[in-house]
Amino acid sequence: MSRGDLSEAEWRVLRGLLPIDAANRGPGRPPEENRSIINGILWRLRCGTPWRDVPPKYGNWNTVYRRFRRWSETGVWEAVSVTLAEMMADSDHYSIDSTTVRAHVSAAGGKGGLIDALLAARGAGSPVNFTVWLMPEDDRSPST
């Protein structure tokens, strides 16, 4: 079991919520290696890599992807998250996210600078205006 994989206790809780038992799923061939595929899905969601980069120890990447997509379309993940949230609330477990994102001081829109001058020179943020007029023949400089 790798870091981040489901423990035995987590798997017992999750197993009852997923349509992997014959009574909970539709017709067809029984799924293989459910726990490793679920671990592969969780690994991919945790790392944010492309599906093709899921390690082979979790199974074929396409199997992991198809299982995730199929259960997403049928609402399995939504039902699991709601049920787990209810279970955690009933047992007085709460998870509070205290993530704070702060911008750099210069992102607050302080004093302008070179970038503002360059954007103003290019006319960025303002509509493009063209003014056309004819110049008299005698005001033109000779081209060589």
Backbone torsions as a table, in degrees:
resi	resn	phi	psi	omega
1	MET	NA	127.4	-179.8
2	SER	-88.7	166.2	175.9
3	ARG	-61.6	131.6	-179.4
4	GLY	94.2	-13.9	177.4
5	ASP	-73.8	159.9	-178.5
6	LEU	-68.0	135.1	173.9
7	SER	-78.4	173.4	179.0
8	GLU	-61.4	-44.0	-179.0
9	ALA	-64.7	-42.8	178.4
10	GLU	-63.9	-40.5	-179.8
11	TRP	-65.4	-39.7	178.6
12	ARG	-61.0	-41.0	178.9
13	VAL	-68.7	-46.8	-176.3
14	LEU	-69.4	-34.1	-177.1
15	ARG	-59.8	-37.8	179.7
16	GLY	-71.2	-17.6	-177.7
17	LEU	-94.5	-16.7	-175.8
18	LEU	-95.9	148.3	179.5
19	PRO	-81.2	63.5	-178.7
20	ILE	-111.5	-17.7	175.5
21	ASP	-82.8	154.9	-177.1
22	ALA	-57.3	-32.8	-179.3
23	ALA	-73.9	-25.5	-175.3
24	ASN	-96.9	-9.5	-175.0
25	ARG	-120.6	170.5	-178.7
26	GLY	-81.6	-170.4	-179.8
27	PRO	-71.2	163.7	178.1
28	GLY	126.1	-179.1	-178.3
29	ARG	-70.2	141.9	-179.6
30	PRO	-65.8	140.1	-179.9
31	PRO	-67.9	150.9	-178.8
32	GLU	-103.7	145.4	172.0
33	GLU	46.9	57.0	-176.6
34	ASN	-58.0	-44.5	-175.7
35	ARG	-64.2	-42.3	-179.6
36	SER	-68.9	-33.8	178.0
37	ILE	-68.4	-41.5	177.0
38	ILE	-63.3	-41.5	176.1
39	ASN	-61.8	-37.8	176.5
40	GLY	-64.0	-41.2	176.9
41	ILE	-63.0	-46.8	179.9
42	LEU	-64.3	-37.2	177.7
43	TRP	-62.4	-45.6	-178.9
44	ARG	-65.1	-41.3	179.1
45	LEU	-67.5	-34.4	179.6
46	ARG	-70.7	-40.4	-174.9
47	CYS	-89.5	-28.5	-179.9
48	GLY	75.0	21.3	-179.9
49	THR	-84.8	168.2	173.2
50	PRO	-63.7	155.4	-178.1
51	TRP	-59.6	-34.4	-178.3
52	ARG	-66.1	-15.2	-179.5
53	ASP	-93.7	6.0	176.1
54	VAL	-64.7	128.2	-177.8
55	PRO	-58.2	143.8	-178.9
56	PRO	-61.2	-20.0	-179.8
57	LYS	-65.1	-18.0	177.8
58	TYR	-92.4	-1.1	-178.0
59	GLY	109.7	-179.1	178.9
60	ASN	-63.1	133.6	-177.6
61	TRP	-58.1	-35.1	-178.2
62	ASN	-70.0	-35.3	176.2
63	THR	-65.3	-43.9	178.9
64	VAL	-61.5	-45.6	-179.6
65	TYR	-64.0	-47.0	-178.0
66	ARG	-63.0	-39.7	178.4
67	ARG	-63.4	-45.0	179.0
68	PHE	-61.4	-47.4	-177.8
69	ARG	-64.0	-44.8	-178.6
70	ARG	-62.9	-44.0	-179.7
71	TRP	-72.0	-28.8	175.5
72	SER	-66.8	-42.8	-179.1
73	GLU	-66.7	-32.8	-178.4
74	THR	-90.2	-2.5	176.4
75	GLY	84.2	15.5	-179.1
76	VAL	-64.0	-44.5	-176.6
77	TRP	-65.9	-36.7	178.0
78	GLU	-65.0	-44.1	178.9
79	ALA	-63.4	-40.0	178.9
80	VAL	-63.4	-45.7	-177.9
81	SER	-65.6	-38.6	178.0
82	VAL	-65.4	-45.2	-179.6
83	THR	-63.7	-44.2	178.8
84	LEU	-64.4	-38.3	177.8
85	ALA	-63.8	-40.6	178.1
86	GLU	-65.7	-41.6	179.3
87	MET	-62.9	-41.6	-179.2
88	MET	-68.8	-37.5	179.0
89	ALA	-67.7	-37.7	179.4
90	ASP	-66.8	-30.4	-178.6
91	SER	-98.2	16.4	178.3
92	ASP	61.0	31.6	172.1
93	HIS	-100.7	125.5	179.5
94	TYR	-128.4	143.9	177.0
95	SER	-120.8	118.4	-179.2
96	ILE	-114.4	125.5	179.3
97	ASP	-91.1	118.8	-179.6
98	SER	-111.0	32.1	-180.0
99	THR	-66.7	133.1	177.4
100	THR	-125.4	131.4	177.6
101	VAL	-109.9	122.7	179.6
102	ARG	-116.9	139.1	177.1
103	ALA	-89.7	157.7	175.5
104	HIS	-66.3	154.5	-177.2
105	VAL	-55.5	-39.1	-177.4
106	SER	-70.5	-14.2	179.2
107	ALA	-80.9	-7.3	-177.2
108	ALA	-81.4	-3.6	177.5
109	GLY	84.3	46.0	178.7
110	GLY	-77.5	-147.5	-179.0
111	LYS	-59.3	139.0	179.2
112	GLY	-68.7	-175.2	179.9
113	GLY	-168.4	-149.2	-177.1
114	LEU	-60.7	-41.6	-178.5
115	ILE	-62.1	-44.6	178.8
116	ASP	-62.0	-41.1	179.8
117	ALA	-64.4	-41.5	179.4
118	LEU	-66.5	-41.9	179.0
119	LEU	-65.5	-38.6	178.7
120	ALA	-66.1	-39.2	179.5
121	ALA	-65.4	-33.7	179.0
122	ARG	-81.0	-12.6	-178.1
123	GLY	81.8	20.8	-179.0
124	ALA	-65.6	135.0	177.2
125	GLY	87.4	-3.0	177.8
126	SER	-126.4	153.3	-179.9
127	PRO	-66.6	151.6	-179.3
128	VAL	-82.0	128.3	178.1
129	ASN	-117.8	134.7	175.5
130	PHE	-118.6	135.6	174.6
131	THR	-121.4	124.2	-177.3
132	VAL	-119.8	132.3	172.5
133	TRP	-147.3	158.8	180.0
134	LEU	-89.0	136.9	176.3
135	MET	-97.6	141.1	176.3
136	PRO	-63.3	149.9	-176.5
137	GLU	-58.2	-37.9	-174.6
138	ASP	-76.5	-14.1	178.0
139	ASP	-86.1	-10.1	-178.7
140	ARG	-77.8	142.9	176.7
141	SER	-85.3	146.3	-179.8
142	PRO	-70.6	135.0	177.4
143	SER	-95.3	140.0	-178.2
144	THR	-115.8	NA	NA
